[in-house]
Structure formats: C-alpha cells, structure tokens
Amino acid sequence: MKNVSSISCLVFSALISGCAVNQPSVLNVMPPSDTELCCQSYSQLPYVQLNDNETVKFNIDGASPAANFAGGNSHFAAFKFGERGLDITASLSSYFYDGSVFAPEIALLSADFKVVKHVKNSDFKVSTSDAFTKSRYNYRLKINTIETPYMVVYTPSELLGKKITTTHPARIRAQELGEPMPMVTDPAYTFQNGGSLELSVELLTLKPVVNQPVGAVMTSGVVAVGAVDKKAAIPAVIQDDTKHYYLNAIEQAAKGKDIQKALALRDEAKALGIVEAEAMFIKSISAK
C-alpha cells in the first residue's frame, strides 16, 4: 500500500512540475511586414497535399510563408484535402508550450479559392494538459471536400502579444476528486506568430465513382469477346446524388480553371446518361 501511494505521489509531482512555464527570451509578437508577404491572393498560396487519412505535425514560424488575411498579416500553413474523400473530419490542435501559443484561425476555401467558412480563434476549445499531452487549442469539424477542398491556418494579428491563462491541471484534478486545492499558479501564455500544431484528417465517405454499364449479347452463334449489342444494353438508372455530384464537380473544376478535369468529368457524366453535363460545362467555363 505504501508503494502504491509513493508511486501516486511521484506521478502527481511530475504532473505538477511538468507544467512549470519558462518564458522564452524572445517571442515573435509582431506580424509580418508587407514586404514579407509571399502571395496576393488565396490562389497563389503554396498548398500541401494531404492523404485521405493522415496526421501531420508541423510548425508555423518566421520561416513559414506569410500573407494578408481578414485578421491582418500572418505566417500560415495551407493544405489541400485528398482526392478520394467526399466527406472528412479534420481536427486541428495548437499546443501551449514554453510560455507561448499560436492562436489559430481556419479559412476553408472553395475550388475557386473563395472563403466559404471562417473558424475564429474564439471557436476553439482549450484542453488542459494531462499525463499524455500538453495543453492545446482544439477544433474539430466535418468538411465536404467538393465544397471546400482547401484549408488555411493562420493567426489574427490583433491577438499577438496578448496573454491567455489556463487552469493548472493539478487544480482540475483536485476539483474532480474533491480534494483541497493545491498551492499552484495557473500558467500564462503569450500569443505569438508561431507555434507547434497538429492536423488530423479522417475519411468518412468516398467520392462516388460509377462505371458505365456494359451489355452482353447471348446468341446461338459465336460472339467476339468484348462485342456489345447496344439495343440489348440495360440503361443505367441515374441516382439524384450521382447527378448532383457530377454537375457540382464540373462546376467547381471549371471555376477553379482546371479545364481538363472539368472535361473528364463532363465525359464521364455524359457516358452515364447525365444529359445536363454538357450544359453545366458550357455554363461554368463561360461564367466570369
């Protein structure tokens, strides 16, 4: 029993000491200057291609590219979601470390690089540290990759240099167990233009791929392999969701100036009997 108590005390002491905050000597609390900006529009940002199921740990710092966002100039990281996933979940974490934290915001972009959804820093949840992970900002969202195939992570310049205080994990543990509150100081962190982040992407549903139906001819004579009687072929029944997928995908590809992809989607749709595909293609490439 004494051994168990001793081990518990050691673990608890390690938890407390592990949360001690050492202020770094230099913090990057100034937004990038206009001369540091790499791009003038979202379409020019360097996007990192993600896999359908992937966890990426990355840093944003002074060496990261910078651009101007709704919240001002910021270093950033930009991603493009996988090609096979239709619906995915994405979870972004930004870790509190060494007295500072990167206060993240998210912009989800359409295929033509328009902001469809903006996740503010105030929307993020703060999760305090435990025995397995550091304190962190966290936000989880479901994404349709046809509507928003791109994601950009940055920080608003108005927060730089300000502080946030989190509840010490020892106080949380004491409250959960109904124990006396320990004499510890809640750690404070400074918002800076850099930090350690983690992005996890999980595939929920695949984009539909419908093969063109092939009819078979049964005759008393010999039929060459691969021969098809068009009159005997059974026409495909086009589901509404399949039609919607192709028409929307053609429109997004054309708006994104990916004409070859739009042409390929148009041809696939026409082969499936989606007669509206040609009109959607012409309408989309003609749109200004």
C-alpha beads as a LAMMPS data file, in Angstrom:
LAMMPS data file: protein, C-alpha beads

288 atoms
287 bonds

1 atom types
1 bond types

-500.0 500.0 xlo xhi
-500.0 500.0 ylo yhi
-500.0 500.0 zlo zhi

Masses

1 110.0

Atoms # bond

1 1 1 0.000 0.000 0.000
2 1 1 2.877 2.373 0.779
3 1 1 4.457 1.603 -2.588
4 1 1 1.219 2.444 -4.400
5 1 1 0.908 5.725 -2.501
6 1 1 4.525 6.612 -3.230
7 1 1 4.082 5.970 -6.945
8 1 1 0.902 8.063 -6.997
9 1 1 2.721 10.930 -5.319
10 1 1 5.579 10.718 -7.774
11 1 1 3.223 10.786 -10.758
12 1 1 1.303 13.717 -9.296
13 1 1 4.526 15.606 -8.531
14 1 1 5.765 15.001 -12.057
15 1 1 2.476 16.295 -13.425
16 1 1 2.805 19.490 -11.410
17 1 1 6.449 20.081 -12.230
18 1 1 5.855 19.296 -15.891
19 1 1 3.515 22.247 -16.128
20 1 1 6.018 24.819 -14.965
21 1 1 6.291 27.554 -17.548
22 1 1 9.629 29.037 -18.564
23 1 1 9.243 32.225 -20.520
24 1 1 11.361 32.190 -23.690
25 1 1 13.860 35.004 -24.108
26 1 1 12.420 36.126 -27.457
27 1 1 8.827 35.971 -28.643
28 1 1 7.661 36.696 -32.173
29 1 1 4.764 39.027 -31.368
30 1 1 4.991 41.258 -34.449
31 1 1 3.004 40.412 -37.584
32 1 1 4.976 40.014 -40.828
33 1 1 5.569 43.221 -42.746
34 1 1 4.022 43.748 -46.173
35 1 1 7.421 43.158 -47.766
36 1 1 7.455 39.614 -46.327
37 1 1 4.179 38.575 -47.959
38 1 1 4.518 35.766 -50.490
39 1 1 1.143 35.999 -52.167
40 1 1 -1.553 38.459 -53.155
41 1 1 -4.480 36.016 -53.287
42 1 1 -5.559 32.641 -51.915
43 1 1 -4.977 31.016 -55.305
44 1 1 -1.246 31.790 -55.029
45 1 1 -0.703 30.124 -51.642
46 1 1 1.565 27.031 -51.533
47 1 1 -0.824 24.181 -50.649
48 1 1 0.399 20.904 -49.150
49 1 1 -1.427 17.840 -50.498
50 1 1 -2.923 15.677 -47.738
51 1 1 -3.755 11.982 -47.834
52 1 1 -7.284 10.761 -47.120
53 1 1 -6.316 9.574 -43.622
54 1 1 -3.331 11.402 -42.184
55 1 1 -1.971 13.139 -39.099
56 1 1 0.515 15.921 -39.764
57 1 1 2.619 17.648 -37.103
58 1 1 4.033 20.972 -38.252
59 1 1 5.429 24.281 -37.059
60 1 1 4.466 27.781 -38.098
61 1 1 7.286 30.268 -37.518
62 1 1 9.256 33.082 -39.072
63 1 1 10.429 30.797 -41.876
64 1 1 6.848 29.968 -42.889
65 1 1 5.255 31.863 -45.803
66 1 1 3.213 34.937 -44.908
67 1 1 0.113 36.514 -46.421
68 1 1 -2.605 39.015 -45.612
69 1 1 -5.834 37.623 -44.149
70 1 1 -9.023 39.099 -42.706
71 1 1 -7.258 39.420 -39.345
72 1 1 -4.120 41.033 -40.772
73 1 1 -0.715 39.736 -41.890
74 1 1 0.269 36.294 -40.607
75 1 1 2.553 33.370 -41.235
76 1 1 0.435 30.405 -42.297
77 1 1 0.140 26.782 -43.403
78 1 1 -2.123 25.807 -46.322
79 1 1 -3.466 22.363 -47.219
80 1 1 -5.395 20.612 -49.988
81 1 1 -7.533 17.642 -48.980
82 1 1 -7.221 14.187 -50.585
83 1 1 -8.812 13.417 -53.949
84 1 1 -10.793 10.305 -52.942
85 1 1 -12.624 11.617 -49.890
86 1 1 -16.039 13.253 -50.189
87 1 1 -16.815 13.852 -46.509
88 1 1 -13.995 14.030 -43.964
89 1 1 -13.389 15.205 -40.422
90 1 1 -10.455 17.476 -39.672
91 1 1 -9.118 18.168 -36.182
92 1 1 -6.624 20.987 -35.642
93 1 1 -4.605 21.377 -32.431
94 1 1 -2.207 24.168 -31.443
95 1 1 -0.033 23.402 -28.418
96 1 1 0.733 25.668 -25.454
97 1 1 4.480 25.385 -24.989
98 1 1 7.320 27.244 -23.313
99 1 1 5.168 30.215 -22.314
100 1 1 3.644 30.870 -25.726
101 1 1 0.993 29.622 -28.133
102 1 1 -0.116 30.175 -31.735
103 1 1 -3.794 31.228 -31.621
104 1 1 -5.148 29.504 -34.741
105 1 1 -7.909 30.523 -37.088
106 1 1 -9.105 28.497 -40.085
107 1 1 -10.294 29.509 -43.554
108 1 1 -11.995 26.821 -45.665
109 1 1 -11.876 27.648 -49.373
110 1 1 -13.901 26.602 -52.404
111 1 1 -12.325 25.236 -55.587
112 1 1 -12.127 28.801 -56.911
113 1 1 -10.384 29.941 -53.693
114 1 1 -13.269 31.833 -52.110
115 1 1 -13.668 31.749 -48.312
116 1 1 -16.689 29.552 -47.546
117 1 1 -16.200 29.101 -43.786
118 1 1 -14.152 31.023 -41.220
119 1 1 -13.374 29.420 -37.849
120 1 1 -12.410 32.112 -35.345
121 1 1 -9.963 31.570 -32.512
122 1 1 -12.809 32.047 -30.036
123 1 1 -14.472 28.951 -31.553
124 1 1 -11.558 26.758 -30.447
125 1 1 -11.729 24.795 -27.202
126 1 1 -8.819 24.927 -24.745
127 1 1 -7.930 21.460 -23.430
128 1 1 -5.600 21.433 -20.428
129 1 1 -2.614 19.102 -20.198
130 1 1 -2.675 15.657 -18.652
131 1 1 -0.187 12.813 -18.289
132 1 1 -0.191 12.218 -22.052
133 1 1 -0.381 15.557 -23.843
134 1 1 0.242 19.299 -23.431
135 1 1 -2.438 21.949 -23.111
136 1 1 -3.763 22.846 -26.520
137 1 1 -6.317 24.653 -28.615
138 1 1 -8.519 22.173 -30.460
139 1 1 -11.250 22.371 -33.081
140 1 1 -12.917 19.512 -34.955
141 1 1 -15.135 19.966 -37.981
142 1 1 -16.783 17.974 -40.751
143 1 1 -15.839 19.008 -44.281
144 1 1 -17.267 18.311 -47.740
145 1 1 -14.200 18.337 -49.968
146 1 1 -16.143 19.275 -53.103
147 1 1 -17.495 22.404 -51.448
148 1 1 -14.240 23.244 -49.617
149 1 1 -11.162 21.393 -50.925
150 1 1 -8.660 23.834 -49.354
151 1 1 -7.802 24.823 -45.777
152 1 1 -5.564 27.636 -44.479
153 1 1 -4.341 28.042 -40.874
154 1 1 -3.172 31.460 -39.627
155 1 1 -3.451 33.769 -36.592
156 1 1 -5.128 37.182 -36.194
157 1 1 -2.594 39.964 -35.646
158 1 1 -4.789 41.652 -33.010
159 1 1 -4.016 38.842 -30.532
160 1 1 -0.223 38.966 -30.886
161 1 1 1.487 39.890 -27.619
162 1 1 -1.627 39.354 -25.509
163 1 1 -1.841 36.597 -22.908
164 1 1 -4.133 33.719 -22.029
165 1 1 -4.214 31.936 -18.669
166 1 1 -5.165 28.273 -18.416
167 1 1 -6.220 26.352 -15.336
168 1 1 -3.381 24.368 -13.797
169 1 1 -4.022 20.621 -14.310
170 1 1 -3.360 19.964 -10.610
171 1 1 -6.280 22.245 -9.737
172 1 1 -8.526 20.465 -12.227
173 1 1 -7.549 17.081 -10.811
174 1 1 -8.188 18.235 -7.240
175 1 1 -11.584 19.591 -8.216
176 1 1 -12.534 16.338 -9.952
177 1 1 -11.500 14.275 -6.909
178 1 1 -12.984 16.658 -4.360
179 1 1 -9.575 17.290 -2.805
180 1 1 -8.191 20.556 -1.338
181 1 1 -6.912 22.972 -3.951
182 1 1 -3.103 22.828 -4.295
183 1 1 -0.996 25.969 -3.977
184 1 1 -0.054 26.280 -7.637
185 1 1 -0.087 29.162 -10.099
186 1 1 -2.170 28.925 -13.247
187 1 1 0.193 29.137 -16.250
188 1 1 0.002 32.148 -18.572
189 1 1 0.926 32.027 -22.261
190 1 1 1.696 34.790 -24.749
191 1 1 0.140 34.759 -28.218
192 1 1 2.892 34.808 -30.816
193 1 1 3.201 34.434 -34.576
194 1 1 4.406 30.850 -34.431
195 1 1 3.928 27.549 -32.668
196 1 1 3.584 23.772 -32.867
197 1 1 0.410 22.402 -34.431
198 1 1 -1.141 19.096 -35.427
199 1 1 -3.747 18.368 -38.114
200 1 1 -5.580 15.037 -38.256
201 1 1 -7.757 14.123 -41.238
202 1 1 -10.123 11.148 -41.240
203 1 1 -12.074 9.945 -44.282
204 1 1 -15.807 9.406 -43.742
205 1 1 -17.186 8.771 -47.250
206 1 1 -15.605 8.258 -50.658
207 1 1 -16.462 10.261 -53.748
208 1 1 -18.831 8.160 -55.894
209 1 1 -17.322 6.587 -58.990
210 1 1 -19.912 4.956 -61.268
211 1 1 -18.742 2.622 -64.021
212 1 1 -20.527 2.730 -67.383
213 1 1 -22.803 -0.351 -67.713
214 1 1 -21.821 -2.882 -70.385
215 1 1 -24.479 -5.074 -72.016
216 1 1 -23.887 -8.682 -73.026
217 1 1 -25.321 -10.423 -76.109
218 1 1 -26.378 -14.046 -75.965
219 1 1 -26.769 -15.658 -79.401
220 1 1 -26.584 -19.141 -80.844
221 1 1 -23.517 -18.180 -82.845
222 1 1 -20.009 -17.227 -81.757
223 1 1 -19.696 -13.671 -80.458
224 1 1 -16.321 -11.924 -80.381
225 1 1 -15.015 -11.128 -76.922
226 1 1 -15.999 -7.611 -75.940
227 1 1 -18.772 -7.327 -78.532
228 1 1 -21.775 -5.337 -77.272
229 1 1 -25.284 -5.086 -78.684
230 1 1 -26.338 -1.521 -77.872
231 1 1 -30.026 -2.411 -78.151
232 1 1 -29.565 -5.171 -75.589
233 1 1 -27.710 -2.968 -73.119
234 1 1 -29.615 -2.160 -69.945
235 1 1 -29.686 1.606 -69.382
236 1 1 -28.335 2.831 -66.068
237 1 1 -30.669 4.425 -63.547
238 1 1 -29.090 7.730 -62.601
239 1 1 -29.459 8.482 -58.910
240 1 1 -30.061 12.090 -57.883
241 1 1 -26.966 12.180 -55.669
242 1 1 -24.793 10.894 -58.524
243 1 1 -26.165 13.550 -60.873
244 1 1 -25.651 16.250 -58.238
245 1 1 -22.082 15.094 -57.612
246 1 1 -21.058 15.277 -61.282
247 1 1 -22.780 18.585 -62.030
248 1 1 -21.289 20.207 -58.933
249 1 1 -17.836 18.725 -59.597
250 1 1 -17.886 20.006 -63.204
251 1 1 -18.845 23.483 -61.992
252 1 1 -16.151 23.589 -59.288
253 1 1 -13.428 22.286 -61.621
254 1 1 -14.310 24.859 -64.281
255 1 1 -14.405 27.689 -61.747
256 1 1 -11.031 26.532 -60.472
257 1 1 -9.725 26.785 -64.055
258 1 1 -8.983 23.046 -64.125
259 1 1 -10.463 22.642 -67.590
260 1 1 -9.018 19.173 -68.223
261 1 1 -10.636 17.854 -65.048
262 1 1 -13.927 19.523 -65.972
263 1 1 -13.794 17.928 -69.441
264 1 1 -13.087 14.499 -67.977
265 1 1 -15.973 14.845 -65.528
266 1 1 -18.261 16.023 -68.312
267 1 1 -17.378 13.000 -70.457
268 1 1 -17.925 10.610 -67.541
269 1 1 -21.285 12.184 -66.781
270 1 1 -22.414 12.068 -70.412
271 1 1 -21.379 8.418 -70.626
272 1 1 -23.644 7.746 -67.647
273 1 1 -26.547 9.457 -69.359
274 1 1 -26.484 12.728 -67.418
275 1 1 -27.694 14.964 -70.249
276 1 1 -27.277 18.158 -68.209
277 1 1 -23.489 17.697 -68.055
278 1 1 -22.754 19.482 -71.351
279 1 1 -24.878 22.495 -70.420
280 1 1 -23.257 22.729 -66.992
281 1 1 -19.778 22.569 -68.546
282 1 1 -20.534 25.358 -71.033
283 1 1 -22.214 27.494 -68.376
284 1 1 -19.324 27.091 -65.931
285 1 1 -16.478 27.909 -68.319
286 1 1 -18.424 30.894 -69.676
287 1 1 -19.048 32.352 -66.227
288 1 1 -16.939 35.394 -65.343

Bonds

1 1 1 2
2 1 2 3
3 1 3 4
4 1 4 5
5 1 5 6
6 1 6 7
7 1 7 8
8 1 8 9
9 1 9 10
10 1 10 11
11 1 11 12
12 1 12 13
13 1 13 14
14 1 14 15
15 1 15 16
16 1 16 17
17 1 17 18
18 1 18 19
19 1 19 20
20 1 20 21
21 1 21 22
22 1 22 23
23 1 23 24
24 1 24 25
25 1 25 26
26 1 26 27
27 1 27 28
28 1 28 29
29 1 29 30
30 1 30 31
31 1 31 32
32 1 32 33
33 1 33 34
34 1 34 35
35 1 35 36
36 1 36 37
37 1 37 38
38 1 38 39
39 1 39 40
40 1 40 41
41 1 41 42
42 1 42 43
43 1 43 44
44 1 44 45
45 1 45 46
46 1 46 47
47 1 47 48
48 1 48 49
49 1 49 50
50 1 50 51
51 1 51 52
52 1 52 53
53 1 53 54
54 1 54 55
55 1 55 56
56 1 56 57
57 1 57 58
58 1 58 59
59 1 59 60
60 1 60 61
61 1 61 62
62 1 62 63
63 1 63 64
64 1 64 65
65 1 65 66
66 1 66 67
67 1 67 68
68 1 68 69
69 1 69 70
70 1 70 71
71 1 71 72
72 1 72 73
73 1 73 74
74 1 74 75
75 1 75 76
76 1 76 77
77 1 77 78
78 1 78 79
79 1 79 80
80 1 80 81
81 1 81 82
82 1 82 83
83 1 83 84
84 1 84 85
85 1 85 86
86 1 86 87
87 1 87 88
88 1 88 89
89 1 89 90
90 1 90 91
91 1 91 92
92 1 92 93
93 1 93 94
94 1 94 95
95 1 95 96
96 1 96 97
97 1 97 98
98 1 98 99
99 1 99 100
100 1 100 101
101 1 101 102
102 1 102 103
103 1 103 104
104 1 104 105
105 1 105 106
106 1 106 107
107 1 107 108
108 1 108 109
109 1 109 110
110 1 110 111
111 1 111 112
112 1 112 113
113 1 113 114
114 1 114 115
115 1 115 116
116 1 116 117
117 1 117 118
118 1 118 119
119 1 119 120
120 1 120 121
121 1 121 122
122 1 122 123
123 1 123 124
124 1 124 125
125 1 125 126
126 1 126 127
127 1 127 128
128 1 128 129
129 1 129 130
130 1 130 131
131 1 131 132
132 1 132 133
133 1 133 134
134 1 134 135
135 1 135 136
136 1 136 137
137 1 137 138
138 1 138 139
139 1 139 140
140 1 140 141
141 1 141 142
142 1 142 143
143 1 143 144
144 1 144 145
145 1 145 146
146 1 146 147
147 1 147 148
148 1 148 149
149 1 149 150
150 1 150 151
151 1 151 152
152 1 152 153
153 1 153 154
154 1 154 155
155 1 155 156
156 1 156 157
157 1 157 158
158 1 158 159
159 1 159 160
160 1 160 161
161 1 161 162
162 1 162 163
163 1 163 164
164 1 164 165
165 1 165 166
166 1 166 167
167 1 167 168
168 1 168 169
169 1 169 170
170 1 170 171
171 1 171 172
172 1 172 173
173 1 173 174
174 1 174 175
175 1 175 176
176 1 176 177
177 1 177 178
178 1 178 179
179 1 179 180
180 1 180 181
181 1 181 182
182 1 182 183
183 1 183 184
184 1 184 185
185 1 185 186
186 1 186 187
187 1 187 188
188 1 188 189
189 1 189 190
190 1 190 191
191 1 191 192
192 1 192 193
193 1 193 194
194 1 194 195
195 1 195 196
196 1 196 197
197 1 197 198
198 1 198 199
199 1 199 200
200 1 200 201
201 1 201 202
202 1 202 203
203 1 203 204
204 1 204 205
205 1 205 206
206 1 206 207
207 1 207 208
208 1 208 209
209 1 209 210
210 1 210 211
211 1 211 212
212 1 212 213
213 1 213 214
214 1 214 215
215 1 215 216
216 1 216 217
217 1 217 218
218 1 218 219
219 1 219 220
220 1 220 221
221 1 221 222
222 1 222 223
223 1 223 224
224 1 224 225
225 1 225 226
226 1 226 227
227 1 227 228
228 1 228 229
229 1 229 230
230 1 230 231
231 1 231 232
232 1 232 233
233 1 233 234
234 1 234 235
235 1 235 236
236 1 236 237
237 1 237 238
238 1 238 239
239 1 239 240
240 1 240 241
241 1 241 242
242 1 242 243
243 1 243 244
244 1 244 245
245 1 245 246
246 1 246 247
247 1 247 248
248 1 248 249
249 1 249 250
250 1 250 251
251 1 251 252
252 1 252 253
253 1 253 254
254 1 254 255
255 1 255 256
256 1 256 257
257 1 257 258
258 1 258 259
259 1 259 260
260 1 260 261
261 1 261 262
262 1 262 263
263 1 263 264
264 1 264 265
265 1 265 266
266 1 266 267
267 1 267 268
268 1 268 269
269 1 269 270
270 1 270 271
271 1 271 272
272 1 272 273
273 1 273 274
274 1 274 275
275 1 275 276
276 1 276 277
277 1 277 278
278 1 278 279
279 1 279 280
280 1 280 281
281 1 281 282
282 1 282 283
283 1 283 284
284 1 284 285
285 1 285 286
286 1 286 287
287 1 287 288
